[in-house]
Amino acid sequence: MGTNHKLILGSCTSMAELSSGSVHLMVTSPPYFNAPFDYKGLFKSYEQYLNILRHFAQETHRVLQSGRIVVLNIDDMLIDGEKFPIVADATKIFQEAGFRYRDRIIWKKPDGYLRISRRSGVVLQNPYPMYFYPDNLLESIIIFQKGKFNYRSIPQSVREASKVDTKEFQEKKWYMTLWEMNNVMPGSPLEKDIAAFPEELPYRAIKLFSYKGETVLDPFAGSGTTMKKARELERNSVGFEIKKSLLPIIKEKLGFHGGQGNLFSNRNDQFEIITRQTDNYEYLRANQRA
């Protein structure tokens, strides 16, 4: 039996295409507020940014099934000398939307990822107190839950098919609140000019918080990393993305671009694209097979 994957080209502040309680897990990384190298000047104000998070959190709460999990990769941002407490504000926003705060994991990037930059290097030029700003090798992964999960609601056969590899769990130290994962390297062909998170992040989230055959949502799909890992792990996926130019990249990453070397040629997986047309929706049913 194949999996189904749906990409909606539109904003996730409204997820009208999804019925209430139709999603089993949400994994995403929203745009970081006016990040200098990725989203500089994208938002007119910090309040506008938080308002987008509010709408997105409310819609996520609506479409998520009771008892299920939100995995949010987000972090504070230093812009022109001012630090914005995005993690704290996002936590409040999701709690106000009806979620329980479940946990926080820190993602640590490799030590060699970041050398002395203009931020921390100021001390070298001005070795005096008050000039210090640290370089950041860490990002936050905040976990929320909608109510409580009914473990008896999952058939035993599905539970067994979705078992976590305990050897991998122990060797890669998934049990810790510090996850050491490599970031996406600059120049990666499918992530060029895209602030993508590593595949390992949604891989772990999907393995730990969903069962085979369930539906994984990424409201900020980007290059399609979450959707790709969902397909590989035999889950369905839904993604929202406002940049139509990313469609060819998403199709290629998911393996719906045709050509040779497709890893899923023996599966009857389906891919559907929905392009919003103002107040109505044009359904472009690709129904492409791998």
LOGURO-353571 format. One record per residue (C-alpha): residue number from 1; residue in three letters; x, y, z. Coordinates in Angstrom, 2 decimals, m for minus. Last residue first. Example, Ala and Ser with C-alpha at 12.3 -4.5 7.8 and 13.67 -1.06 7.14 Angstrom:
R  num  residuo        x        y        z
R    2      SER    13.67    m1.06     7.14
R    1      ALA    12.30    m4.50     7.80
//
This chain:
R  num  residuo        x        y        z
R  290      ALA     7.28     6.95    m8.23
R  289      ARG     3.74     7.53    m9.32
R  288      GLN     2.37    10.91   m10.11
R  287      ASN    m1.18    11.66    m9.19
R  286      ALA    m0.56    15.18   m10.53
R  285      ARG    m3.90    16.41    m9.33
R  284      LEU    m3.67    20.12    m9.93
R  283      TYR    m6.55    21.28    m7.78
R  282      GLU    m7.28    24.92    m8.25
R  281      TYR    m8.43    26.45    m5.03
R  280      ASN   m10.83    29.26    m4.30
R  279      ASP   m10.61    32.58    m2.54
R  278      THR    m7.39    33.78    m4.23
R  277      GLN    m6.35    30.91    m6.54
R  276      ARG    m4.49    28.49    m4.31
R  275      THR    m2.32    25.89    m5.99
R  274      ILE    m2.81    22.34    m4.77
R  273      ILE    m0.23    19.76    m5.81
R  272      GLU    m0.84    16.03    m5.30
R  271      PHE     1.72    13.23    m5.08
R  270      GLN     0.81     9.54    m4.84
R  269      ASP     2.86     6.53    m3.73
R  268      ASN     2.24     3.16    m5.40
R  267      ARG     5.50     1.64    m4.28
R  266      ASN     8.05    m0.48    m6.21
R  265      SER     9.68     2.52    m7.89
R  264      PHE    10.38     4.09    m4.49
R  263      LEU    14.15     4.60    m4.62
R  262      ASN    14.04     6.37    m7.99
R  261      GLY    17.29     5.88    m9.87
R  260      GLN    16.07     6.97   m13.26
R  259      GLY    13.85     9.81   m14.35
R  258      GLY    10.63    11.10   m12.88
R  257      HIS    10.42    14.18   m10.63
R  256      PHE     8.35    12.58    m7.87
R  255      GLY    11.34    11.51    m5.76
R  254      LEU    10.58    13.62    m2.68
R  253      LYS    13.71    15.73    m3.20
R  252      GLU    12.98    16.13    m6.90
R  251      LYS     9.38    17.17    m6.36
R  250      ILE    10.41    19.60    m3.61
R  249      ILE    13.11    21.13    m5.81
R  248      PRO    10.73    21.53    m8.76
R  247      LEU     8.12    23.18    m6.46
R  246      LEU    10.54    25.64    m4.83
R  245      SER     9.72    28.43    m7.31
R  244      LYS     6.16    28.42    m5.97
R  243      LYS     7.38    30.08    m2.78
R  242      ILE     4.43    30.13    m0.35
R  241      GLU     4.88    26.57     0.94
R  240      PHE     2.50    24.29     2.82
R  239      GLY     3.30    20.60     3.21
R  238      VAL     1.24    17.49     3.82
R  237      SER     2.73    14.03     4.34
R  236      ASN     1.81    10.35     4.44
R  235      ARG     4.10     8.03     6.40
R  234      GLU     6.15     5.15     5.05
R  233      LEU     9.48     6.20     6.64
R  232      GLU    10.97     7.28     3.30
R  231      ARG     7.82     9.24     2.53
R  230      ALA     7.90    11.04     5.86
R  229      LYS    11.61    11.73     5.40
R  228      LYS    10.91    13.45     2.08
R  227      MET     7.98    15.43     3.46
R  226      THR    10.14    16.74     6.28
R  225      THR    12.90    17.80     3.86
R  224      GLY    10.57    19.44     1.33
R  223      SER    12.73    22.33     0.08
R  222      GLY    10.79    24.83     2.17
R  221      ALA     7.82    23.01     3.73
R  220      PHE     6.78    25.72     6.18
R  219      PRO     3.51    24.14     7.39
R  218      ASP     5.13    20.67     7.63
R  217      LEU     2.51    18.03     8.43
R  216      VAL     3.00    14.29     8.97
R  215      THR     0.14    11.87     8.30
R  214      GLU    m0.06     8.30     9.62
R  213      GLY     0.60     5.12     7.65
R  212      LYS     3.51     4.05     9.86
R  211      TYR     3.27     5.46    13.36
R  210      SER     4.30     8.86    14.66
R  209      PHE     6.24    10.56    17.47
R  208      LEU     9.68     8.97    17.81
R  207      LYS    10.33     7.88    14.21
R  206      ILE     8.86    11.09    12.75
R  205      ALA    10.81    13.30    15.16
R  204      ARG    14.08    11.46    14.56
R  203      TYR    13.81    11.68    10.78
R  202      PRO    12.55    15.27    11.02
R  201      LEU    15.87    16.27    12.65
R  200      GLU    18.20    13.91    10.77
R  199      GLU    17.24    15.48     7.46
R  198      PRO    19.12    18.61     8.46
R  197      PHE    17.25    21.96     8.56
R  196      ALA    16.93    24.05     5.41
R  195      ALA    17.59    27.79     5.18
R  194      ILE    17.25    27.84     1.39
R  193      ASP    19.64    29.76    m0.90
R  192      LYS    20.83    26.45    m2.40
R  191      GLU    19.17    23.60    m0.52
R  190      LEU    18.78    21.05    m3.32
R  189      PRO    22.34    21.46    m4.61
R  188      SER    24.08    21.60    m1.18
R  187      GLY    26.29    24.65    m1.60
R  186      PRO    26.49    25.46     2.10
R  185      MET    26.27    22.32     4.26
R  184      VAL    23.01    21.36     5.91
R  183      ASN    23.74    21.16     9.64
R  182      ASN    25.33    18.15    11.29
R  181      MET    23.50    16.85    14.33
R  180      GLU    24.38    16.67    18.03
R  179      TRP    21.13    16.36    19.96
R  178      LEU    21.18    17.64    23.53
R  177      THR    18.07    16.85    25.59
R  176      MET    19.31    13.26    25.73
R  175      TYR    17.46    10.03    24.88
R  174      TRP    18.31    10.35    21.18
R  173      LYS    21.86     9.46    22.13
R  172      LYS    22.96     8.35    18.64
R  171      GLU    24.10     4.95    19.94
R  170      GLN    21.15     4.54    22.30
R  169      PHE    18.27     5.31    19.94
R  168      GLU    20.07     3.55    17.07
R  167      LYS    20.25     0.38    19.18
R  166      THR    16.65     0.90    20.32
R  165      ASP    15.38     0.97    16.73
R  164      VAL    11.94     2.50    17.35
R  163      LYS     9.05     0.18    16.51
R  162      SER     6.66     1.25    13.75
R  161      ALA     5.70    m2.16    12.37
R  160      GLU     5.15    m3.47    15.91
R  159      ARG     2.84    m0.61    16.86
R  158      VAL     0.95    m0.98    13.58
R  157      SER     0.33    m4.69    14.25
R  156      GLN    m0.72    m3.92    17.84
R  155      PRO    m3.44    m1.55    16.68
R  154      ILE    m3.00     2.03    17.95
R  153      SER    m5.79     3.53    20.10
R  152      ARG    m4.45     1.83    23.25
R  151      TYR    m1.74     4.47    23.58
R  150      ASN    m4.34     7.21    24.02
R  149      PHE    m2.27    10.39    23.87
R  148      LYS    m2.92    13.33    26.17
R  147      GLY    m3.90    16.88    25.25
R  146      LYS    m2.37    18.52    22.20
R  145      GLN     1.36    18.15    22.81
R  144      PHE     4.28    20.54    22.41
R  143      ILE     7.98    19.98    21.69
R  142      ILE    10.49    22.79    21.22
R  141      ILE    13.65    22.12    19.23
R  140      SER    16.05    24.97    19.97
R  139      GLU    19.21    25.87    18.09
R  138      LEU    22.84    25.86    19.19
R  137      LEU    26.22    26.77    17.68
R  136      ASN    25.70    30.47    18.35
R  135      ASP    28.54    32.99    18.29
R  134      PRO    28.79    34.95    21.51
R  133      TYR    28.41    38.76    21.79
R  132      PHE    31.12    40.56    23.77
R  131      TYR    31.91    44.28    23.54
R  130      MET    30.82    45.14    27.11
R  129      PRO    34.26    44.64    28.71
R  128      TYR    37.37    45.44    26.67
R  127      PRO    39.41    43.65    24.04
R  126      ASN    38.16    45.82    21.14
R  125      GLN    39.43    44.32    17.87
R  124      LEU    39.60    40.79    19.27
R  123      VAL    36.41    41.43    21.22
R  122      VAL    34.60    42.27    17.99
R  121      GLY    35.41    38.76    16.80
R  120      SER    32.33    37.37    18.53
R  119      ARG    29.88    39.06    16.16
R  118      ARG    32.10    39.49    13.10
R  117      SER    32.71    35.77    13.20
R  116      ILE    35.14    33.44    14.97
R  115      ARG    34.66    30.03    13.39
R  114      LEU    31.34    28.28    13.14
R  113      TYR    30.73    24.82    11.77
R  112      GLY    33.92    23.39    13.26
R  111      ASP    32.27    22.70    16.61
R  110      PRO    29.56    20.66    14.88
R  109      LYS    25.98    21.90    15.42
R  108      LYS    24.19    21.37    18.71
R  107      TRP    20.41    20.97    18.64
R  106      ILE    18.94    21.65    22.08
R  105      ILE    15.80    19.76    23.03
R  104      ARG    12.85    21.34    24.83
R  103      ASP     9.93    19.45    26.33
R  102      ARG     6.17    18.98    26.70
R  101      TYR     4.54    22.41    26.71
R  100      ARG     0.84    21.61    26.53
R   99      PHE    m0.97    23.04    23.51
R   98      GLY    m4.16    25.13    23.52
R   97      ALA    m3.34    28.08    21.23
R   96      GLU    m2.26    30.06    24.31
R   95      GLN     0.36    27.38    24.98
R   94      PHE     1.56    27.65    21.39
R   93      ILE     1.89    31.43    21.67
R   92      LYS     3.64    31.25    25.04
R   91      THR     6.25    28.84    23.67
R   90      ALA     6.71    31.00    20.57
R   89      ASP     7.38    34.03    22.80
R   88      ALA     9.97    32.21    24.91
R   87      VAL    11.73    30.75    21.86
R   86      ILE    11.58    34.06    19.98
R   85      PRO    13.23    36.16    22.68
R   84      PHE    14.55    38.85    20.23
R   83      LYS    18.12    40.04    20.84
R   82      GLU    18.91    43.58    19.68
R   81      GLY    22.36    44.46    18.31
R   80      ASP    21.25    44.92    14.72
R   79      ILE    19.25    41.67    14.80
R   78      LEU    20.12    38.89    17.23
R   77      MET    17.62    36.03    16.89
R   76      ASP    16.21    33.52    19.34
R   75      ASP    15.58    30.04    18.00
R   74      ILE    13.16    27.75    16.18
R   73      ASN    12.74    24.08    15.35
R   72      LEU     9.15    23.20    16.34
R   71      VAL     8.04    19.62    16.91
R   70      VAL     4.28    19.43    17.53
R   69      ILE     2.84    16.20    18.95
R   68      ARG    m0.45    14.33    19.14
R   67      GLY    m2.90    13.60    21.94
R   66      SER    m5.92    14.86    20.00
R   65      GLN    m5.38    14.95    16.24
R   64      LEU    m3.76    18.03    14.78
R   63      VAL    m5.77    20.10    12.29
R   62      ARG    m7.15    22.59    14.82
R   61      HIS    m4.01    22.95    16.92
R   60      THR    m1.97    23.56    13.79
R   59      GLU    m4.43    26.24    12.72
R   58      GLN    m4.05    28.03    16.04
R   57      ALA    m0.24    27.75    15.96
R   56      PHE    m0.04    29.11    12.38
R   55      HIS    m2.29    32.06    13.23
R   54      ARG    m0.20    32.89    16.31
R   53      LEU     3.13    32.38    14.51
R   52      ILE     2.02    34.86    11.83
R   51      ASN     1.15    37.33    14.61
R   50      LEU     4.60    36.84    16.11
R   49      TYR     6.22    37.91    12.83
R   48      GLN     3.97    40.95    12.55
R   47      GLU     4.86    41.84    16.15
R   46      TYR     8.56    41.64    15.29
R   45      SER     8.06    44.22    12.57
R   44      LYS     8.04    44.63     8.80
R   43      PHE     8.98    40.98     8.24
R   42      LEU    11.22    39.82     5.40
R   41      GLY    13.85    42.49     6.11
R   40      LYS    16.70    39.97     6.15
R   39      TYR    15.31    36.45     5.75
R   38      ASP    18.30    34.21     5.02
R   37      PHE    21.63    35.91     5.73
R   36      PRO    20.61    38.52     8.31
R   35      ALA    17.80    36.51     9.96
R   34      ASN    14.70    38.73     9.77
R   33      PHE    12.75    36.58    12.27
R   32      TYR    13.70    32.98    11.59
R   31      PRO    11.49    31.42     8.93
R   30      PRO     9.46    28.63    10.52
R   29      SER    11.07    25.22    11.15
R   28      THR     8.60    22.36    10.97
R   27      VAL     7.37    19.02    12.27
R   26      MET     3.66    18.43    12.88
R   25      LEU     2.41    14.96    13.76
R   24      HIS    m0.86    13.01    13.46
R   23      VAL    m2.87    15.21    11.09
R   22      SER    m6.60    14.94    10.27
R   21      GLY    m7.97    16.32    13.55
R   20      SER    m9.88    19.14    11.86
R   19      SER   m10.02    18.90     8.07
R   18      LEU    m7.17    20.14     5.93
R   17      GLU    m7.60    22.32     2.82
R   16      ALA    m8.51    25.29     5.02
R   15      MET    m4.99    25.41     6.42
R   14      SER    m4.93    29.17     6.96
R   13      THR    m1.86    30.87     8.40
R   12      CYS    m0.12    28.09     6.48
R   11      SER     0.31    30.34     3.44
R   10      GLY    m0.08    28.94    m0.08
R    9      LEU     1.18    26.35    m2.53
R    8      ILE    m0.33    23.27    m0.91
R    7      LEU     1.78    20.12    m1.32
R    6      LYS     0.10    16.76    m0.74
R    5      HIS     1.78    13.39    m0.28
R    4      ASN     0.00    10.04    m0.17
R    3      THR     1.59     6.72     0.79
R    2      GLY     1.41     3.40    m0.99
R    1      MET     0.00     0.00     0.00
//
